[in-house]
Amino acid sequence: MTKKKYCKKQKFFNVGGRLQPLRTPLCRDL
């Protein structure tokens, strides 16, 4: 079984070629 998560949109900033979230993403299982 695979759990799908819904995450609210958020802003990202580039760090070392990777996108890091400014805040911890708010996710919930669907």
LINCORWO-V445544 format. One record per pair of residues at least 4 apart in sequence whose C-alpha atoms are under 6 Angstrom apart, sorted by the first residue. I is the first residue (numbers start at 1). J is the second residue. D is the distance in whole Angstrom. If there is no record, write none. Layout:
i->(I:I)
j->(J:J)
d->(D:D)
This chain:
i->(4:4:5:5:5:5:6:6:7:7:8:12:12:12:12:13:13:14:14)
j->(29:30:27:28:29:30:27:28:26:27:26:19:20:21:22:19:20:18:19)
d->(6:6:6:5:5:6:5:6:6:4:6:6:5:5:6:6:6:6:5)
